[in-house]
Amino acid sequence: MNRLTVSDTRLIAEGVRRIRLVGDLRSYVPGSHLDVLCGTDERGRQRRNAYSLTGDGFRPEHYEISVRLGTGGSRWMHRLRPGDVVETDGPRSGFAPVQSARHHLLVAAGIGVTPILSHFRAARFWRRSVEVHHVSRDGVHAEDLRGHLTDSRARFWRGLDLADQPLGTHLYACGPESFLAEVTARAREAGWPGSRVHVERFGARPAGGEPFTAQLRRSGTSVPVEDGETLLEALESAGVAVANRCRRGVCGECVVEVTGGVPLHRDLVLPEEERATRIAPCVSRARGEVELDL
């Protein structure tokens, strides 16, 4: 873990706070995120949230993140003030730009603009061909994109022809799941190969659902999982250590083998061919009973 100090924090849009961190910094790939330990939940367990870095990544003087006010960790982040120290891990990236792309087409909705802004700043810094579209009600980061946005008011796909893009273009998108579903559907309809479409997801659905039981094959332990509790939380409460990072179903760090039962997947990381034999316990559940290789 790396301890960083808050150097500046201010509201940049309604409910969105920009936070700058200084300390032992390193360059990072555009589209990277920073894991931040942000307080504890109602059970006293430490929260770890991932926030996209908005800089170009090259020799940064500070790390900058933008946090929309919600519940839990985001409220803790909004209370930070200059001089406060936070524990972080990273930066890491699963949403890097493709260096060989001849043109970068960037699209975002709402706070999903944060990794897109990082891509945009890096493309401008390195003088790469780039185009950006942002759908936003509150204009978050509009000032940073001023003069470069194609359309910040209308839904971008109403006026953007994905079938008429320069040869070698790569498409990058970040926003709510419904937004990403429509973007990727439009790209498929326009004939885009999957290798040229890149998405960054906020996280998977919440943990609620019918109670079930996890049977641990190696230890013989039976672990009940209640409604409103994740399988990962139940395992941790039972003293079972499972490696984890994002706790949102997007990184794959916590994935474990399933040796029996029917998983109910809510993650955004496992490919279809692995869903019968693996599970991401940070968000996914099961029907009745599931046996894990633990």
ZAMARGU-4260 file (C-alpha; in steps of 0.2 Angstrom, whole numbers, plus 5000, padded with zeros to 4 digits):
<rodrens>
0) 5000/5000/5000 | 5005/5018/4996 | 5001/5032/5008 | 4997/5048/4998 | 4992/5065/5005
5) 4977/5076/4999 | 4984/5092/4992 | 4967/5099/4985 | 4949/5095/4984 | 4934/5105/4977
10) 4917/5102/4969 | 4918/5103/4950 | 4900/5099/4947 | 4884/5095/4957 | 4889/5080/4968
15) 4906/5078/4960 | 4922/5081/4970 | 4939/5082/4962 | 4953/5076/4974 | 4972/5078/4971
20) 4984/5067/4979 | 5003/5069/4981 | 5017/5058/4987 | 5027/5044/4980 | 5019/5044/4962
25) 5024/5035/4946 | 5019/5036/4928 | 5004/5026/4923 | 4995/5019/4908 | 4980/5031/4902
30) 4964/5023/4908 | 4971/5017/4925 | 4962/5017/4941 | 4968/5019/4959 | 4962/5008/4973
35) 4958/5018/4989 | 4955/5012/5006 | 4940/5023/5011 | 4934/5020/5029 | 4924/5005/5035
40) 4906/4998/5032 | 4893/4995/5045 | 4901/4979/5050 | 4918/4987/5053 | 4926/4980/5037
45) 4937/4991/5027 | 4931/4998/5011 | 4941/4998/4995 | 4935/5008/4980 | 4943/5010/4963
50) 4943/5027/4955 | 4949/5031/4938 | 4964/5043/4936 | 4960/5058/4925 | 4978/5063/4920
55) 4988/5058/4905 | 4999/5047/4916 | 5016/5054/4910 | 5027/5059/4925 | 5012/5065/4935
60) 5015/5079/4948 | 4999/5073/4957 | 4986/5060/4955 | 4968/5067/4951 | 4952/5058/4954
65) 4934/5063/4953 | 4921/5056/4965 | 4902/5057/4963 | 4893/5057/4980 | 4884/5041/4983
70) 4884/5030/4998 | 4898/5022/5008 | 4915/5025/5002 | 4911/5040/4991 | 4904/5049/5006
75) 4920/5046/5015 | 4930/5052/5000 | 4919/5068/5000 | 4924/5072/5018 | 4943/5072/5014
80) 4952/5089/5016 | 4969/5095/5012 | 4982/5087/5023 | 4972/5070/5025 | 4982/5054/5022
85) 4974/5040/5012 | 4981/5022/5009 | 4981/5017/4990 | 4986/5003/4979 | 4990/5004/4961
90) 4988/5012/4948 | 4982/4998/4938 | 4974/4997/4921 | 4962/4985/4911 | 4957/4999/4899
95) 4973/5005/4891 | 4973/5013/4874 | 4979/5003/4859 | 4996/5011/4854 | 4994/5005/4836
100) 4977/5013/4833 | 4976/5025/4819 | 4961/5035/4827 | 4954/5034/4845 | 4935/5036/4847
105) 4931/5040/4865 | 4913/5040/4871 | 4907/5042/4889 | 4891/5045/4900 | 4891/5054/4916
110) 4905/5051/4928 | 4911/5038/4915 | 4921/5052/4908 | 4935/5050/4920 | 4945/5036/4911
115) 4940/5044/4895 | 4947/5060/4900 | 4964/5051/4904 | 4963/5044/4886 | 4960/5061/4879
120) 4973/5070/4888 | 4986/5057/4883 | 4981/5057/4865 | 4983/5076/4865 | 5000/5075/4874
125) 5006/5062/4861 | 4998/5070/4846 | 4987/5055/4842 | 4971/5056/4832 | 4956/5057/4844
130) 4938/5062/4845 | 4927/5063/4861 | 4909/5062/4864 | 4901/5064/4882 | 4883/5063/4887
135) 4881/5072/4904 | 4867/5081/4913 | 4878/5091/4925 | 4893/5095/4913 | 4906/5086/4924
140) 4923/5089/4916 | 4915/5099/4902 | 4928/5113/4905 | 4942/5100/4903 | 4935/5095/4886
145) 4929/5112/4880 | 4933/5115/4862 | 4935/5096/4858 | 4918/5089/4862 | 4908/5084/4847
150) 4892/5084/4856 | 4889/5085/4875 | 4870/5087/4875 | 4862/5074/4863 | 4864/5055/4865
155) 4880/5053/4854 | 4874/5038/4844 | 4859/5048/4837 | 4872/5059/4827 | 4887/5048/4826
160) 4889/5035/4812 | 4899/5021/4818 | 4899/5013/4801 | 4909/5029/4794 | 4925/5029/4804
165) 4943/5030/4798 | 4951/5013/4795 | 4961/5007/4811 | 4949/5016/4823 | 4947/5009/4841
170) 4932/5013/4851 | 4933/5016/4870 | 4917/5018/4881 | 4914/5020/4899 | 4897/5024/4908
175) 4882/5015/4916 | 4879/4997/4910 | 4863/5002/4900 | 4874/5015/4890 | 4888/5002/4887
180) 4875/4989/4881 | 4869/5001/4868 | 4886/5007/4863 | 4892/4989/4860 | 4876/4984/4851
185) 4878/4999/4839 | 4896/4994/4836 | 4891/4976/4832 | 4877/4982/4820 | 4890/4993/4811
190) 4902/4978/4809 | 4915/4983/4822 | 4926/4968/4827 | 4926/4965/4846 | 4945/4968/4846
195) 4942/4986/4842 | 4929/4989/4855 | 4935/4993/4873 | 4924/4996/4888 | 4927/5001/4906
200) 4913/4996/4918 | 4908/5004/4935 | 4904/4987/4943 | 4892/4973/4944 | 4874/4973/4952
205) 4872/4973/4971 | 4873/4958/4982 | 4855/4955/4987 | 4846/4939/4983 | 4839/4923/4991
210) 4850/4915/5005 | 4860/4901/5000 | 4874/4890/5007 | 4892/4887/5001 | 4900/4870/5005
215) 4919/4871/5006 | 4925/4855/4998 | 4943/4855/5006 | 4939/4860/5023 | 4921/4853/5024
220) 4915/4869/5031 | 4897/4875/5028 | 4895/4894/5026 | 4878/4902/5025 | 4876/4917/5014
225) 4861/4929/5019 | 4851/4941/5008 | 4861/4958/5007 | 4878/4948/5011 | 4890/4944/4997
230) 4898/4926/4996 | 4915/4935/4999 | 4909/4943/5015 | 4902/4927/5021 | 4918/4918/5018
235) 4928/4931/5027 | 4916/4931/5042 | 4919/4912/5043 | 4938/4915/5043 | 4941/4910/5025
240) 4954/4920/5016 | 4950/4924/4998 | 4962/4935/4988 | 4952/4950/4982 | 4954/4968/4975
245) 4939/4978/4967 | 4925/4969/4976 | 4914/4975/4962 | 4915/4960/4950 | 4927/4968/4937
250) 4945/4963/4941 | 4944/4944/4943 | 4955/4943/4958 | 4943/4934/4969 | 4937/4920/4957
255) 4937/4903/4964 | 4933/4886/4957 | 4915/4879/4958 | 4914/4860/4960 | 4895/4858/4962
260) 4879/4868/4962 | 4873/4882/4951 | 4881/4899/4952 | 4871/4914/4948 | 4883/4926/4940
265) 4883/4945/4943 | 4901/4948/4938 | 4908/4957/4923 | 4924/4947/4921 | 4921/4929/4918
270) 4919/4923/4900 | 4904/4912/4896 | 4914/4896/4894 | 4920/4897/4912 | 4904/4901/4921
275) 4899/4883/4925 | 4915/4880/4934 | 4920/4897/4942 | 4913/4911/4952 | 4917/4928/4958
280) 4911/4928/4976 | 4912/4947/4978 | 4896/4949/4968 | 4889/4932/4962 | 4877/4921/4971
285) 4870/4903/4969 | 4854/4894/4969 | 4852/4884/4985 | 4869/4877/4988 | 4886/4878/4979
290) 4902/4868/4982 | 4918/4878/4981 | 4936/4871/4980 | 4941/4879/4996
</rodrens>
